[in-house]
């Protein structure tokens, strides 16, 4: 973005639609801010999901006698 003045955004839904906007506009900054908030929310859930994976792994290992031997 540092060396560009325009941002091309493709919809990615197979419709061949796109938008062209100026880099640094208020709309772009709000979009980036929304993305940052979304990513921060997802990162906040990482510990919870890691605990859940361990819990499920423990349950699966307890149910599979072969897994305990490996």
PQR file with spaces between the fields and no chain letter, atoms N, CA, C, O and H, PARSE charges and radii, in Angstrom:
ATOM       1  N    UNK     1       0.816   -1.201    0.000 -0.4000 1.5000
ATOM       2  CA   UNK     1       0.000    0.000    0.000 -0.0000 2.0000
ATOM       3  C    UNK     1       0.866    1.273    0.000  0.5500 1.7000
ATOM       4  O    UNK     1       0.436    2.341   -0.437 -0.5500 1.4000
ATOM       5  N    UNK     2       2.065    1.124    0.492 -0.4000 1.5000
ATOM       6  CA   UNK     2       2.927    2.284    0.645 -0.0000 2.0000
ATOM       7  C    UNK     2       3.177    3.002   -0.679  0.5500 1.7000
ATOM       8  O    UNK     2       3.301    4.227   -0.702 -0.5500 1.4000
ATOM       9  H    UNK     2       2.415    0.257    0.846  0.4000 1.0000
ATOM      10  N    UNK     3       3.252    2.260   -1.775 -0.4000 1.5000
ATOM      11  CA   UNK     3       3.607    2.847   -3.053 -0.0000 2.0000
ATOM      12  C    UNK     3       2.445    2.910   -4.042  0.5500 1.7000
ATOM      13  O    UNK     3       2.650    3.181   -5.225 -0.5500 1.4000
ATOM      14  H    UNK     3       3.151    1.265   -1.757  0.4000 1.0000
ATOM      15  N    UNK     4       1.250    2.666   -3.568 -0.4000 1.5000
ATOM      16  CA   UNK     4       0.089    2.643   -4.467 -0.0000 2.0000
ATOM      17  C    UNK     4      -0.939    3.688   -4.060  0.5500 1.7000
ATOM      18  O    UNK     4      -1.014    4.085   -2.897 -0.5500 1.4000
ATOM      19  H    UNK     4       1.083    2.446   -2.607  0.4000 1.0000
ATOM      20  N    UNK     5      -1.725    4.122   -5.030 -0.4000 1.5000
ATOM      21  CA   UNK     5      -2.773    5.107   -4.747 -0.0000 2.0000
ATOM      22  C    UNK     5      -4.167    4.527   -4.915  0.5500 1.7000
ATOM      23  O    UNK     5      -5.145    5.140   -4.489 -0.5500 1.4000
ATOM      24  H    UNK     5      -1.663    3.799   -5.974  0.4000 1.0000
ATOM      25  N    UNK     6      -4.274    3.346   -5.532 -0.4000 1.5000
ATOM      26  CA   UNK     6      -5.575    2.718   -5.753 -0.0000 2.0000
ATOM      27  C    UNK     6      -5.564    1.287   -5.239  0.5500 1.7000
ATOM      28  O    UNK     6      -4.532    0.616   -5.247 -0.5500 1.4000
ATOM      29  H    UNK     6      -3.479    2.848   -5.878  0.4000 1.0000
ATOM      30  N    UNK     7      -6.739    0.830   -4.788 -0.4000 1.5000
ATOM      31  CA   UNK     7      -6.895   -0.529   -4.290 -0.0000 2.0000
ATOM      32  C    UNK     7      -7.967   -1.226   -5.119  0.5500 1.7000
ATOM      33  O    UNK     7      -9.105   -0.762   -5.188 -0.5500 1.4000
ATOM      34  H    UNK     7      -7.577    1.375   -4.781  0.4000 1.0000
ATOM      35  N    UNK     8      -7.603   -2.334   -5.742 -0.4000 1.5000
ATOM      36  CA   UNK     8      -8.540   -3.141   -6.510 -0.0000 2.0000
ATOM      37  C    UNK     8      -9.026   -4.264   -5.605  0.5500 1.7000
ATOM      38  O    UNK     8      -8.223   -5.042   -5.089 -0.5500 1.4000
ATOM      39  H    UNK     8      -6.679   -2.711   -5.686  0.4000 1.0000
ATOM      40  N    UNK     9     -10.346   -4.350   -5.410 -0.4000 1.5000
ATOM      41  CA   UNK     9     -10.933   -5.381   -4.562 -0.0000 2.0000
ATOM      42  C    UNK     9     -11.813   -6.272   -5.419  0.5500 1.7000
ATOM      43  O    UNK     9     -12.775   -5.805   -6.029 -0.5500 1.4000
ATOM      44  H    UNK     9     -10.998   -3.718   -5.829  0.4000 1.0000
ATOM      45  N    UNK    10     -11.481   -7.563   -5.464 -0.4000 1.5000
ATOM      46  CA   UNK    10     -12.267   -8.542   -6.209 -0.0000 2.0000
ATOM      47  C    UNK    10     -13.238   -9.203   -5.237  0.5500 1.7000
ATOM      48  O    UNK    10     -12.862   -9.519   -4.109 -0.5500 1.4000
ATOM      49  H    UNK    10     -10.700   -7.942   -4.968  0.4000 1.0000
ATOM      50  N    UNK    11     -14.494   -9.416   -5.668 -0.4000 1.5000
ATOM      51  CA   UNK    11     -15.488   -9.987   -4.758 -0.0000 2.0000
ATOM      52  C    UNK    11     -15.161  -11.426   -4.410  0.5500 1.7000
ATOM      53  O    UNK    11     -15.424  -11.854   -3.286 -0.5500 1.4000
ATOM      54  H    UNK    11     -14.799   -9.158   -6.585  0.4000 1.0000
ATOM      55  N    UNK    12     -14.598  -12.184   -5.335 -0.4000 1.5000
ATOM      56  CA   UNK    12     -14.226  -13.556   -5.056 -0.0000 2.0000
ATOM      57  C    UNK    12     -15.386  -14.526   -4.997  0.5500 1.7000
ATOM      58  O    UNK    12     -15.223  -15.663   -4.554 -0.5500 1.4000
ATOM      59  H    UNK    12     -14.385  -11.837   -6.248  0.4000 1.0000
ATOM      60  N    UNK    13     -16.550  -14.092   -5.437 -0.4000 1.5000
ATOM      61  CA   UNK    13     -17.722  -14.966   -5.382 -0.0000 2.0000
ATOM      62  C    UNK    13     -18.097  -15.530   -6.746  0.5500 1.7000
ATOM      63  O    UNK    13     -19.181  -16.091   -6.909 -0.5500 1.4000
ATOM      64  H    UNK    13     -16.682  -13.168   -5.796  0.4000 1.0000
ATOM      65  N    UNK    14     -17.213  -15.385   -7.722 -0.4000 1.5000
ATOM      66  CA   UNK    14     -17.467  -15.906   -9.056 -0.0000 2.0000
ATOM      67  C    UNK    14     -18.293  -14.988   -9.932  0.5500 1.7000
ATOM      68  O    UNK    14     -18.613  -15.343  -11.067 -0.5500 1.4000
ATOM      69  H    UNK    14     -16.333  -14.929   -7.589  0.4000 1.0000
ATOM      70  N    UNK    15     -18.645  -13.819   -9.433 -0.4000 1.5000
ATOM      71  CA   UNK    15     -19.497  -12.902  -10.186 -0.0000 2.0000
ATOM      72  C    UNK    15     -18.697  -11.971  -11.089  0.5500 1.7000
ATOM      73  O    UNK    15     -19.283  -11.224  -11.872 -0.5500 1.4000
ATOM      74  H    UNK    15     -18.385  -13.531   -8.511  0.4000 1.0000
ATOM      75  N    UNK    16     -17.395  -11.999  -10.997 -0.4000 1.5000
ATOM      76  CA   UNK    16     -16.499  -11.129  -11.759 -0.0000 2.0000
ATOM      77  C    UNK    16     -16.672   -9.656  -11.402  0.5500 1.7000
ATOM      78  O    UNK    16     -16.272   -8.784  -12.173 -0.5500 1.4000
ATOM      79  H    UNK    16     -16.918  -12.606  -10.361  0.4000 1.0000
ATOM      80  N    UNK    17     -17.260   -9.371  -10.251 -0.4000 1.5000
ATOM      81  CA   UNK    17     -17.419   -7.982   -9.819 -0.0000 2.0000
ATOM      82  C    UNK    17     -16.161   -7.517   -9.091  0.5500 1.7000
ATOM      83  O    UNK    17     -15.429   -8.318   -8.510 -0.5500 1.4000
ATOM      84  H    UNK    17     -17.585  -10.079   -9.625  0.4000 1.0000
ATOM      85  N    UNK    18     -15.927   -6.216   -9.135 -0.4000 1.5000
ATOM      86  CA   UNK    18     -14.772   -5.634   -8.483 -0.0000 2.0000
ATOM      87  C    UNK    18     -15.056   -4.178   -8.149  0.5500 1.7000
ATOM      88  O    UNK    18     -15.988   -3.580   -8.685 -0.5500 1.4000
ATOM      89  H    UNK    18     -16.522   -5.565   -9.607  0.4000 1.0000
ATOM      90  N    UNK    19     -14.250   -3.616   -7.265 -0.4000 1.5000
ATOM      91  CA   UNK    19     -14.336   -2.187   -6.949 -0.0000 2.0000
ATOM      92  C    UNK    19     -12.921   -1.619   -6.949  0.5500 1.7000
ATOM      93  O    UNK    19     -11.948   -2.322   -6.671 -0.5500 1.4000
ATOM      94  H    UNK    19     -13.492   -4.102   -6.830  0.4000 1.0000
ATOM      95  N    UNK    20     -12.835   -0.361   -7.260 -0.4000 1.5000
ATOM      96  CA   UNK    20     -11.571    0.348   -7.257 -0.0000 2.0000
ATOM      97  C    UNK    20     -11.724    1.549   -6.330  0.5500 1.7000
ATOM      98  O    UNK    20     -12.627    2.365   -6.518 -0.5500 1.4000
ATOM      99  H    UNK    20     -13.625    0.210   -7.485  0.4000 1.0000
ATOM     100  N    UNK    21     -10.862    1.661   -5.344 -0.4000 1.5000
ATOM     101  CA   UNK    21     -10.967    2.772   -4.401 -0.0000 2.0000
ATOM     102  C    UNK    21      -9.582    3.345   -4.129  0.5500 1.7000
ATOM     103  O    UNK    21      -8.565    2.684   -4.335 -0.5500 1.4000
ATOM     104  H    UNK    21     -10.129    0.998   -5.192  0.4000 1.0000
ATOM     105  N    UNK    22      -9.567    4.562   -3.671 -0.4000 1.5000
ATOM     106  CA   UNK    22      -8.309    5.223   -3.347 -0.0000 2.0000
ATOM     107  C    UNK    22      -7.761    4.656   -2.048  0.5500 1.7000
ATOM     108  O    UNK    22      -8.508    4.408   -1.101 -0.5500 1.4000
ATOM     109  H    UNK    22     -10.394    5.100   -3.503  0.4000 1.0000
ATOM     110  N    UNK    23      -6.456    4.454   -2.014 -0.4000 1.5000
ATOM     111  CA   UNK    23      -5.790    3.990   -0.808 -0.0000 2.0000
ATOM     112  C    UNK    23      -5.746    5.151    0.178  0.5500 1.7000
ATOM     113  O    UNK    23      -5.422    6.284   -0.179 -0.5500 1.4000
ATOM     114  H    UNK    23      -5.850    4.656   -2.784  0.4000 1.0000
ATOM     115  N    UNK    24      -6.079    4.839    1.425 -0.4000 1.5000
ATOM     116  CA   UNK    24      -6.021    5.861    2.459 -0.0000 2.0000
ATOM     117  C    UNK    24      -7.338    6.580    2.694  0.5500 1.7000
ATOM     118  O    UNK    24      -7.388    7.529    3.477 -0.5500 1.4000
ATOM     119  H    UNK    24      -6.342    3.919    1.714  0.4000 1.0000
ATOM     120  N    UNK    25      -8.412    6.145    2.029 -0.4000 1.5000
ATOM     121  CA   UNK    25      -9.701    6.791    2.248 -0.0000 2.0000
ATOM     122  C    UNK    25     -10.256    6.367    3.605  0.5500 1.7000
ATOM     123  O    UNK    25      -9.807    5.373    4.177 -0.5500 1.4000
ATOM     124  H    UNK    25      -8.372    5.374    1.393  0.4000 1.0000
ATOM     125  N    UNK    26     -11.211    7.100    4.109 -0.4000 1.5000
ATOM     126  CA   UNK    26     -11.852    6.773    5.380 -0.0000 2.0000
ATOM     127  C    UNK    26     -12.505    5.395    5.303  0.5500 1.7000
ATOM     128  O    UNK    26     -12.469    4.628    6.265 -0.5500 1.4000
ATOM     129  H    UNK    26     -11.576    7.907    3.644  0.4000 1.0000
ATOM     130  N    UNK    27     -13.098    5.091    4.159 -0.4000 1.5000
ATOM     131  CA   UNK    27     -13.747    3.786    3.974 -0.0000 2.0000
ATOM     132  C    UNK    27     -12.732    2.657    4.097  0.5500 1.7000
ATOM     133  O    UNK    27     -13.006    1.641    4.737 -0.5500 1.4000
ATOM     134  H    UNK    27     -13.128    5.714    3.378  0.4000 1.0000
ATOM     135  N    UNK    28     -11.579    2.829    3.496 -0.4000 1.5000
ATOM     136  CA   UNK    28     -10.539    1.811    3.568 -0.0000 2.0000
ATOM     137  C    UNK    28     -10.039    1.647    5.001  0.5500 1.7000
ATOM     138  O    UNK    28      -9.861    0.522    5.469 -0.5500 1.4000
ATOM     139  H    UNK    28     -11.357    3.654    2.977  0.4000 1.0000
ATOM     140  N    UNK    29      -9.815    2.747    5.694 -0.4000 1.5000
ATOM     141  CA   UNK    29      -9.345    2.667    7.073 -0.0000 2.0000
ATOM     142  C    UNK    29     -10.364    1.960    7.953  0.5500 1.7000
ATOM     143  O    UNK    29      -9.987    1.181    8.828 -0.5500 1.4000
ATOM     144  H    UNK    29      -9.960    3.661    5.314  0.4000 1.0000
ATOM     145  N    UNK    30     -11.653    2.218    7.735 -0.4000 1.5000
ATOM     146  CA   UNK    30     -12.687    1.537    8.514 -0.0000 2.0000
ATOM     147  C    UNK    30     -12.688    0.047    8.207  0.5500 1.7000
ATOM     148  O    UNK    30     -12.876   -0.771    9.107 -0.5500 1.4000
ATOM     149  H    UNK    30     -11.959    2.850    7.024  0.4000 1.0000
ATOM     150  N    UNK    31     -12.480   -0.311    6.946 -0.4000 1.5000
ATOM     151  CA   UNK    31     -12.423   -1.717    6.567 -0.0000 2.0000
ATOM     152  C    UNK    31     -11.258   -2.426    7.235  0.5500 1.7000
ATOM     153  O    UNK    31     -11.396   -3.554    7.706 -0.5500 1.4000
ATOM     154  H    UNK    31     -12.328    0.353    6.215  0.4000 1.0000
ATOM     155  N    UNK    32     -10.125   -1.769    7.274 -0.4000 1.5000
ATOM     156  CA   UNK    32      -8.945   -2.339    7.927 -0.0000 2.0000
ATOM     157  C    UNK    32      -9.186   -2.446    9.429  0.5500 1.7000
ATOM     158  O    UNK    32      -8.819   -3.445   10.047 -0.5500 1.4000
ATOM     159  H    UNK    32     -10.013   -0.852    6.891  0.4000 1.0000
ATOM     160  N    UNK    33      -9.797   -1.431   10.014 -0.4000 1.5000
ATOM     161  CA   UNK    33     -10.106   -1.466   11.446 -0.0000 2.0000
ATOM     162  C    UNK    33     -11.048   -2.624   11.764  0.5500 1.7000
ATOM     163  O    UNK    33     -10.874   -3.304   12.775 -0.5500 1.4000
ATOM     164  H    UNK    33     -10.095   -0.619    9.512  0.4000 1.0000
ATOM     165  N    UNK    34     -12.049   -2.853   10.906 -0.4000 1.5000
ATOM     166  CA   UNK    34     -12.976   -3.979   11.113 -0.0000 2.0000
ATOM     167  C    UNK    34     -12.234   -5.309   11.028  0.5500 1.7000
ATOM     168  O    UNK    34     -12.491   -6.220   11.815 -0.5500 1.4000
ATOM     169  H    UNK    34     -12.191   -2.300   10.084  0.4000 1.0000
ATOM     170  N    UNK    35     -11.325   -5.417   10.082 -0.4000 1.5000
ATOM     171  CA   UNK    35     -10.558   -6.654    9.930 -0.0000 2.0000
ATOM     172  C    UNK    35      -9.673   -6.893   11.155  0.5500 1.7000
ATOM     173  O    UNK    35      -9.558   -8.024   11.625 -0.5500 1.4000
ATOM     174  H    UNK    35     -11.117   -4.677    9.443  0.4000 1.0000
ATOM     175  N    UNK    36      -9.058   -5.846   11.664 -0.4000 1.5000
ATOM     176  CA   UNK    36      -8.220   -5.967   12.860 -0.0000 2.0000
ATOM     177  C    UNK    36      -9.051   -6.445   14.041  0.5500 1.7000
ATOM     178  O    UNK    36      -8.620   -7.328   14.782 -0.5500 1.4000
ATOM     179  H    UNK    36      -9.151   -4.927   11.281  0.4000 1.0000
ATOM     180  N    UNK    37     -10.232   -5.876   14.225 -0.4000 1.5000
ATOM     181  CA   UNK    37     -11.107   -6.283   15.329 -0.0000 2.0000
ATOM     182  C    UNK    37     -11.506   -7.746   15.178  0.5500 1.7000
ATOM     183  O    UNK    37     -11.509   -8.494   16.156 -0.5500 1.4000
ATOM     184  H    UNK    37     -10.582   -5.159   13.623  0.4000 1.0000
ATOM     185  N    UNK    38     -11.842   -8.155   13.960 -0.4000 1.5000
ATOM     186  CA   UNK    38     -12.218   -9.546   13.714 -0.0000 2.0000
ATOM     187  C    UNK    38     -11.064  -10.487   14.053  0.5500 1.7000
ATOM     188  O    UNK    38     -11.265  -11.508   14.710 -0.5500 1.4000
ATOM     189  H    UNK    38     -11.840   -7.547   13.166  0.4000 1.0000
ATOM     190  N    UNK    39      -9.859  -10.143   13.606 -0.4000 1.5000
ATOM     191  CA   UNK    39      -8.696  -10.979   13.889 -0.0000 2.0000
ATOM     192  C    UNK    39      -8.373  -11.024   15.383  0.5500 1.7000
ATOM     193  O    UNK    39      -8.012  -12.077   15.908 -0.5500 1.4000
ATOM     194  H    UNK    39      -9.696   -9.313   13.073  0.4000 1.0000
ATOM     195  N    UNK    40      -8.501   -9.885   16.070 -0.4000 1.5000
ATOM     196  CA   UNK    40      -8.246   -9.861   17.511 -0.0000 2.0000
ATOM     197  C    UNK    40      -9.247  -10.745   18.249  0.5500 1.7000
ATOM     198  O    UNK    40      -8.886  -11.435   19.202 -0.5500 1.4000
ATOM     199  H    UNK    40      -8.795   -9.030   15.644  0.4000 1.0000
ATOM     200  N    UNK    41     -10.516  -10.723   17.804 -0.4000 1.5000
ATOM     201  CA   UNK    41     -11.538  -11.579   18.421 -0.0000 2.0000
ATOM     202  C    UNK    41     -11.220  -13.050   18.208  0.5500 1.7000
ATOM     203  O    UNK    41     -11.383  -13.859   19.122 -0.5500 1.4000
ATOM     204  H    UNK    41     -10.809  -10.163   17.029  0.4000 1.0000
ATOM     205  N    UNK    42     -10.770  -13.402   17.018 -0.4000 1.5000
ATOM     206  CA   UNK    42     -10.400  -14.792   16.741 -0.0000 2.0000
ATOM     207  C    UNK    42      -9.195  -15.210   17.579  0.5500 1.7000
ATOM     208  O    UNK    42      -9.167  -16.319   18.111 -0.5500 1.4000
ATOM     209  H    UNK    42     -10.638  -12.745   16.276  0.4000 1.0000
ATOM     210  N    UNK    43      -8.208  -14.339   17.700 -0.4000 1.5000
ATOM     211  CA   UNK    43      -7.034  -14.655   18.507 -0.0000 2.0000
ATOM     212  C    UNK    43      -7.400  -14.841   19.979  0.5500 1.7000
ATOM     213  O    UNK    43      -6.791  -15.656   20.672 -0.5500 1.4000
ATOM     214  H    UNK    43      -8.230  -13.438   17.268  0.4000 1.0000
ATOM     215  N    UNK    44      -8.379  -14.096   20.453 -0.4000 1.5000
ATOM     216  CA   UNK    44      -8.809  -14.213   21.844 -0.0000 2.0000
ATOM     217  C    UNK    44      -9.406  -15.589   22.122  0.5500 1.7000
ATOM     218  O    UNK    44      -9.442  -16.020   23.274 -0.5500 1.4000
ATOM     219  H    UNK    44      -8.874  -13.434   19.890  0.4000 1.0000
ATOM     220  N    UNK    45      -9.875  -16.282   21.091 -0.4000 1.5000
ATOM     221  CA   UNK    45     -10.489  -17.598   21.269 -0.0000 2.0000
ATOM     222  C    UNK    45      -9.495  -18.748   21.133  0.5500 1.7000
ATOM     223  O    UNK    45      -9.868  -19.902   21.341 -0.5500 1.4000
ATOM     224  H    UNK    45      -9.846  -15.931   20.155  0.4000 1.0000
ATOM     225  N    UNK    46      -8.252  -18.463   20.793 -0.4000 1.5000
ATOM     226  CA   UNK    46      -7.271  -19.522   20.529 -0.0000 2.0000
ATOM     227  C    UNK    46      -7.075  -20.422   21.745  0.5500 1.7000
ATOM     228  O    UNK    46      -7.074  -21.645   21.605 -0.5500 1.4000
ATOM     229  H    UNK    46      -7.950  -17.525   20.623  0.4000 1.0000
ATOM     230  N    UNK    47      -6.912  -19.851   22.916 -0.4000 1.5000
ATOM     231  CA   UNK    47      -6.679  -20.650   24.118 -0.0000 2.0000
ATOM     232  C    UNK    47      -7.856  -21.586   24.371  0.5500 1.7000
ATOM     233  O    UNK    47      -7.661  -22.753   24.708 -0.5500 1.4000
ATOM     234  H    UNK    47      -6.913  -18.858   23.029  0.4000 1.0000
ATOM     235  N    UNK    48      -9.069  -21.081   24.211 -0.4000 1.5000
ATOM     236  CA   UNK    48     -10.261  -21.907   24.412 -0.0000 2.0000
ATOM     237  C    UNK    48     -10.264  -23.090   23.439  0.5500 1.7000
ATOM     238  O    UNK    48     -10.550  -24.218   23.840 -0.5500 1.4000
ATOM     239  H    UNK    48      -9.228  -20.133   23.938  0.4000 1.0000
ATOM     240  N    UNK    49      -9.949  -22.841   22.171 -0.4000 1.5000
ATOM     241  CA   UNK    49      -9.955  -23.910   21.167 -0.0000 2.0000
ATOM     242  C    UNK    49      -8.813  -24.896   21.401  0.5500 1.7000
ATOM     243  O    UNK    49      -8.976  -26.090   21.155 -0.5500 1.4000
ATOM     244  H    UNK    49      -9.716  -21.925   21.845  0.4000 1.0000
ATOM     245  N    UNK    50      -7.665  -24.421   21.871 -0.4000 1.5000
ATOM     246  CA   UNK    50      -6.567  -25.334   22.185 -0.0000 2.0000
ATOM     247  C    UNK    50      -6.957  -26.273   23.321  0.5500 1.7000
ATOM     248  O    UNK    50      -6.647  -27.464   23.275 -0.5500 1.4000
ATOM     249  H    UNK    50      -7.533  -23.450   22.072  0.4000 1.0000
ATOM     250  N    UNK    51      -7.639  -25.741   24.349 -0.4000 1.5000
ATOM     251  CA   UNK    51      -8.132  -26.578   25.452 -0.0000 2.0000
ATOM     252  C    UNK    51      -9.123  -27.617   24.947  0.5500 1.7000
ATOM     253  O    UNK    51      -9.082  -28.779   25.352 -0.5500 1.4000
ATOM     254  H    UNK    51      -7.891  -24.774   24.386  0.4000 1.0000
ATOM     255  N    UNK    52     -10.005  -27.191   24.065 -0.4000 1.5000
ATOM     256  CA   UNK    52     -11.011  -28.112   23.531 -0.0000 2.0000
ATOM     257  C    UNK    52     -10.362  -29.232   22.724  0.5500 1.7000
ATOM     258  O    UNK    52     -10.788  -30.382   22.816 -0.5500 1.4000
ATOM     259  H    UNK    52     -10.038  -26.247   23.736  0.4000 1.0000
ATOM     260  N    UNK    53      -9.344  -28.916   21.940 -0.4000 1.5000
ATOM     261  CA   UNK    53      -8.637  -29.933   21.156 -0.0000 2.0000
ATOM     262  C    UNK    53      -7.994  -30.954   22.096  0.5500 1.7000
ATOM     263  O    UNK    53      -8.069  -32.156   21.841 -0.5500 1.4000
ATOM     264  H    UNK    53      -8.998  -27.981   21.865  0.4000 1.0000
ATOM     265  N    UNK    54      -7.364  -30.491   23.180 -0.4000 1.5000
ATOM     266  CA   UNK    54      -6.751  -31.411   24.147 -0.0000 2.0000
ATOM     267  C    UNK    54      -7.813  -32.292   24.804  0.5500 1.7000
ATOM     268  O    UNK    54      -7.611  -33.490   25.000 -0.5500 1.4000
ATOM     269  H    UNK    54      -7.303  -29.515   23.388  0.4000 1.0000
ATOM     270  N    UNK    55      -8.940  -31.678   25.137 -0.4000 1.5000
ATOM     271  CA   UNK    55     -10.042  -32.424   25.752 -0.0000 2.0000
ATOM     272  C    UNK    55     -10.538  -33.527   24.812  0.5500 1.7000
ATOM     273  O    UNK    55     -10.710  -34.672   25.230 -0.5500 1.4000
ATOM     274  H    UNK    55      -9.104  -30.705   24.978  0.4000 1.0000
ATOM     275  N    UNK    56     -10.765  -33.183   23.558 -0.4000 1.5000
ATOM     276  CA   UNK    56     -11.233  -34.164   22.583 -0.0000 2.0000
ATOM     277  C    UNK    56     -10.183  -35.238   22.331  0.5500 1.7000
ATOM     278  O    UNK    56     -10.518  -36.413   22.190 -0.5500 1.4000
ATOM     279  H    UNK    56     -10.626  -32.253   23.218  0.4000 1.0000
ATOM     280  N    UNK    57      -8.920  -34.843   22.273 -0.4000 1.5000
ATOM     281  CA   UNK    57      -7.848  -35.807   22.076 -0.0000 2.0000
ATOM     282  C    UNK    57      -7.822  -36.802   23.230  0.5500 1.7000
ATOM     283  O    UNK    57      -7.649  -38.003   23.022 -0.5500 1.4000
ATOM     284  H    UNK    57      -8.647  -33.888   22.387  0.4000 1.0000
ATOM     285  N    UNK    58      -7.992  -36.297   24.443 -0.4000 1.5000
ATOM     286  CA   UNK    58      -8.040  -37.184   25.615 -0.0000 2.0000
ATOM     287  C    UNK    58      -9.207  -38.140   25.551  0.5500 1.7000
ATOM     288  O    UNK    58      -9.059  -39.320   25.869 -0.5500 1.4000
ATOM     289  H    UNK    58      -8.132  -35.321   24.613  0.4000 1.0000
ATOM     290  N    UNK    59     -10.361  -37.653   25.146 -0.4000 1.5000
ATOM     291  CA   UNK    59     -11.541  -38.520   25.025 -0.0000 2.0000
ATOM     292  C    UNK    59     -11.340  -39.588   23.956  0.5500 1.7000
ATOM     293  O    UNK    59     -11.694  -40.750   24.154 -0.5500 1.4000
ATOM     294  H    UNK    59     -10.481  -36.694   24.887  0.4000 1.0000
ATOM     295  N    UNK    60     -10.776  -39.190   22.834 -0.4000 1.5000
ATOM     296  CA   UNK    60     -10.556  -40.147   21.753 -0.0000 2.0000
ATOM     297  C    UNK    60      -9.516  -41.193   22.147  0.5500 1.7000
ATOM     298  O    UNK    60      -9.669  -42.370   21.821 -0.5500 1.4000
ATOM     299  H    UNK    60     -10.488  -38.246   22.673  0.4000 1.0000
ATOM     300  N    UNK    61      -8.462  -40.775   22.843 -0.4000 1.5000
ATOM     301  CA   UNK    61      -7.429  -41.701   23.275 -0.0000 2.0000
ATOM     302  C    UNK    61      -8.003  -42.695   24.291  0.5500 1.7000
ATOM     303  O    UNK    61      -7.665  -43.879   24.263 -0.5500 1.4000
ATOM     304  H    UNK    61      -8.338  -39.819   23.108  0.4000 1.0000
ATOM     305  N    UNK    62      -8.858  -42.221   25.172 -0.4000 1.5000
ATOM     306  CA   UNK    62      -9.460  -43.087   26.173 -0.0000 2.0000
ATOM     307  C    UNK    62     -10.394  -44.114   25.530  0.5500 1.7000
ATOM     308  O    UNK    62     -10.550  -45.210   26.067 -0.5500 1.4000
ATOM     309  H    UNK    62      -9.133  -41.260   25.195  0.4000 1.0000
ATOM     310  N    UNK    63     -11.007  -43.797   24.419 -0.4000 1.5000
ATOM     311  CA   UNK    63     -11.933  -44.699   23.747 -0.0000 2.0000
ATOM     312  C    UNK    63     -11.235  -45.687   22.827  0.5500 1.7000
ATOM     313  O    UNK    63     -11.824  -46.706   22.467 -0.5500 1.4000
ATOM     314  H    UNK    63     -10.881  -42.906   23.983  0.4000 1.0000
ATOM     315  N    UNK    64     -10.000  -45.415   22.440 -0.4000 1.5000
ATOM     316  CA   UNK    64      -9.289  -46.246   21.472 -0.0000 2.0000
ATOM     317  C    UNK    64      -8.115  -46.954   22.168  0.5500 1.7000
ATOM     318  O    UNK    64      -7.075  -46.337   22.398 -0.5500 1.4000
ATOM     319  H    UNK    64      -9.521  -44.587   22.733  0.4000 1.0000
ATOM     320  N    UNK    65      -8.272  -48.233   22.500 -0.4000 1.5000
ATOM     321  CA   UNK    65      -7.194  -48.944   23.195 -0.0000 2.0000
ATOM     322  C    UNK    65      -5.901  -49.003   22.374  0.5500 1.7000
ATOM     323  O    UNK    65      -4.815  -49.040   22.952 -0.5500 1.4000
ATOM     324  H    UNK    65      -9.117  -48.735   22.313  0.4000 1.0000
ATOM     325  N    UNK    66      -5.995  -49.012   21.055 -0.4000 1.5000
ATOM     326  CA   UNK    66      -4.808  -49.041   20.199 -0.0000 2.0000
ATOM     327  C    UNK    66      -4.016  -47.747   20.333  0.5500 1.7000
ATOM     328  O    UNK    66      -2.786  -47.769   20.294 -0.5500 1.4000
ATOM     329  H    UNK    66      -6.877  -48.982   20.585  0.4000 1.0000
ATOM     330  N    UNK    67      -4.706  -46.618   20.490 -0.4000 1.5000
ATOM     331  CA   UNK    67      -4.031  -45.325   20.584 -0.0000 2.0000
ATOM     332  C    UNK    67      -3.177  -45.236   21.843  0.5500 1.7000
ATOM     333  O    UNK    67      -2.156  -44.548   21.852 -0.5500 1.4000
ATOM     334  H    UNK    67      -5.706  -46.600   20.522  0.4000 1.0000
ATOM     335  N    UNK    68      -3.584  -45.923   22.900 -0.4000 1.5000
ATOM     336  CA   UNK    68      -2.831  -45.886   24.153 -0.0000 2.0000
ATOM     337  C    UNK    68      -1.513  -46.630   24.003  0.5500 1.7000
ATOM     338  O    UNK    68      -0.550  -46.310   24.700 -0.5500 1.4000
ATOM     339  H    UNK    68      -4.413  -46.482   22.892  0.4000 1.0000
ATOM     340  N    UNK    69      -1.442  -47.625   23.102 -0.4000 1.5000
ATOM     341  CA   UNK    69      -0.227  -48.416   22.918 -0.0000 2.0000
ATOM     342  C    UNK    69       0.797  -47.698   22.059  0.5500 1.7000
ATOM     343  O    UNK    69       1.985  -48.011   22.140 -0.5500 1.4000
ATOM     344  H    UNK    69      -2.224  -47.885   22.536  0.4000 1.0000
ATOM     345  N    UNK    70       0.375  -46.746   21.238 -0.4000 1.5000
ATOM     346  CA   UNK    70       1.271  -46.092   20.288 -0.0000 2.0000
ATOM     347  C    UNK    70       2.150  -45.085   20.950  0.5500 1.7000
ATOM     348  O    UNK    70       2.965  -44.445   20.286 -0.5500 1.4000
ATOM     349  H    UNK    70      -0.590  -46.491   21.172  0.4000 1.0000
